[in-house]
Amino acid sequence: MTAAAHDRGARYHAGLGARDRTMIELFTAATPNGWKASITLEELAIPYKVRRIDFDKREQKEPWYLKINPNGRIPAIVDHDNGGFSVFESGALMIYLAEKAGKLLPTDVKGRSLVIQWLMFQMGGIGPMMGQANVFYRYAPERIPYAIERYQREVRRLFEVLEARLTDREFLAGDYSIADIASWSWVRGYKWSGVSLDGLPNLSRWLDAIGQRPAVKRGVDVPEPVDLEEMIRKADEARAKVSGMLV
Ligand SMILES: N[C@@H](CCC(=O)N[C@@H](CS)C(=O)NCC(=O)O)C(=O)O
């Protein structure tokens, strides 16, 4: 660890007052996995303090943070209300918070299992596939059509699974739950992944309805608001310019 990185970690912890140590500390950035955590905290009305992790400075890979999240990614929480217990992996973190508050995750065996099934569907499917679609469609220095098409096609297939599930129900697993929050946080970025929602009326209805929730609106502004539409417009413009140059 560099001296500067060590200082940053130490300064941060020294700066926490006694009051702050009795709450949840959220380590996050403005990304889908981060929003899953902040929306859950907002919905549960659990007091929390935000520590923004600066990806440009690679803070997520600094040793002080790896003690909280050994995977070196966001989000993670430290529960100062529970002896400084830390939780990483967004799905596990959502279950922990829902159980702590006794909301957004039923306690009966079947109801709980259904929510966890749809949460795992996001963790193992929607998240990783949209993540890879984004990498190859938006960030890869080399344009690899096979990879772009493979991941976009898989994302669209997963969207169709959600569409079918939502055809005759309002939410993914019984009442509104952490399963909805998890997929919603990713699906809202469908344009960023270059995948269409055409022909998916139930998924679109669910996306809009959840987006109207006050706690969701607050949660997506953590750690700072991001203008997704503007970001997509600029990226698409740059993309069109580059492909024009290649023609
Ligand atoms: N499976 C992890 C994935 C976390 C993850 O990939 N987080 C991304 C942001 S969405 C991240 O921290 N990226 C920074 C990096 O990879 O260094 C979870 O669900 O918490």
The ligand as an SDF file (V2000), in Angstrom:
LIG
                    3D

 20 19  0  0  0  0  0  0  0  0999 V2000
  -20.5020  -10.0030   -7.5720 N   0  0  0  0  0  0  0  0  0  0  0  0
  -20.1550   -8.6940   -7.0560 C   0  0  0  0  0  0  0  0  0  0  0  0
  -19.7900   -7.8150   -8.2250 C   0  0  0  0  0  0  0  0  0  0  0  0
  -19.3510   -6.4480   -7.7760 C   0  0  0  0  0  0  0  0  0  0  0  0
  -18.8220   -5.6180   -8.9390 C   0  0  0  0  0  0  0  0  0  0  0  0
  -18.4960   -6.1590  -10.0150 O   0  0  0  0  0  0  0  0  0  0  0  0
  -18.7230   -4.3090   -8.7220 N   0  0  0  0  0  0  0  0  0  0  0  0
  -18.1820   -3.4350   -9.7260 C   0  0  0  0  0  0  0  0  0  0  0  0
  -19.0800   -2.2110   -9.9050 C   0  0  0  0  0  0  0  0  0  0  0  0
  -20.7040   -2.6810  -10.5050 S   0  0  0  0  0  0  0  0  0  0  0  0
  -16.8210   -2.9280   -9.2660 C   0  0  0  0  0  0  0  0  0  0  0  0
  -16.5800   -2.7450   -8.0920 O   0  0  0  0  0  0  0  0  0  0  0  0
  -15.9130   -2.6860  -10.2220 N   0  0  0  0  0  0  0  0  0  0  0  0
  -14.6140   -2.1590   -9.9260 C   0  0  0  0  0  0  0  0  0  0  0  0
  -13.5270   -3.1620  -10.1600 C   0  0  0  0  0  0  0  0  0  0  0  0
  -13.8060   -4.2210  -10.7660 O   0  0  0  0  0  0  0  0  0  0  0  0
  -12.4030   -2.9250   -9.7650 O   0  0  0  0  0  0  0  0  0  0  0  0
  -21.3500   -8.1250   -6.2860 C   0  0  0  0  0  0  0  0  0  0  0  0
  -22.4720   -8.4250   -6.6650 O   0  0  0  0  0  0  0  0  0  0  0  0
  -21.1440   -7.3940   -5.2990 O   0  0  0  0  0  0  0  0  0  0  0  0
  1  2  1  0
  2  3  1  0
  2 18  1  0
  3  4  1  0
  4  5  1  0
  5  6  2  0
  5  7  1  0
  7  8  1  0
  8  9  1  0
  8 11  1  0
  9 10  1  0
 11 12  2  0
 11 13  1  0
 13 14  1  0
 14 15  1  0
 15 16  2  0
 15 17  1  0
 18 19  2  0
 18 20  1  0
M  END
$$$$
